[in-house]
Amino acid sequence: MSRLGLVVQHQNGQYTIGHLLWELGMLSPVQRGLRQVAAPFMQDLLAATRQIVNLFVLDSDRALLVERMSGSSVGSPFAVPGDRLPLHTSAAGKVFLAHGALEGDQLSALSLTRETAHSIAHPSRLREELDLIGRRGWATTAEEHVDGAWGLAVPVFGGAREVVAALGIVTVAPLEDPSRVVPALKVTSAAISRAMAGQEMREN
């Protein structure tokens, strides 16, 4: 399977999907439609924030990066499309968890691996943060997935107010006041949601 490009084995022995499966997955009407609709709005967000802009969807117990926008002044990417990030160490993943991506037993069984010294590795601490995210409507990470990276993400809702994606930015320094950036993220998220709804109406 590795030779065919279906899976990739990493140094730790774990497997992730290969480029061939990634490319096939991106041909799905849902993923392709989401990326096409979101792209221009993500470009506007990139111009407004001058930070790396990412779009994730839930993929089992991981956050799958499906689109990324960056400029020449934001530094090297910490993740590229096709990467699957742990839910508990990524801002997008926390958005999915806070909105019920995993049920009680599934959440309890989630492997809280410590990827950096800042990763949340205790279930009670994670539940406290998910409760906070649910109340305020946005999630953050502070060097929890990769040293030197801070994340901020908000949900993208579908027509039935279900979370269909997570939109976020990544910075190479702590945001002094994340709440000042959240409105731009939420406006972009709402625009993507409206555009997706409009596209669905035209297709039906």
Order of alpha helices (4+ residues) and beta strands (2+ residues): beta-beta-alpha-alpha-beta-beta-beta-alpha-alpha-alpha-beta-beta-beta-alpha
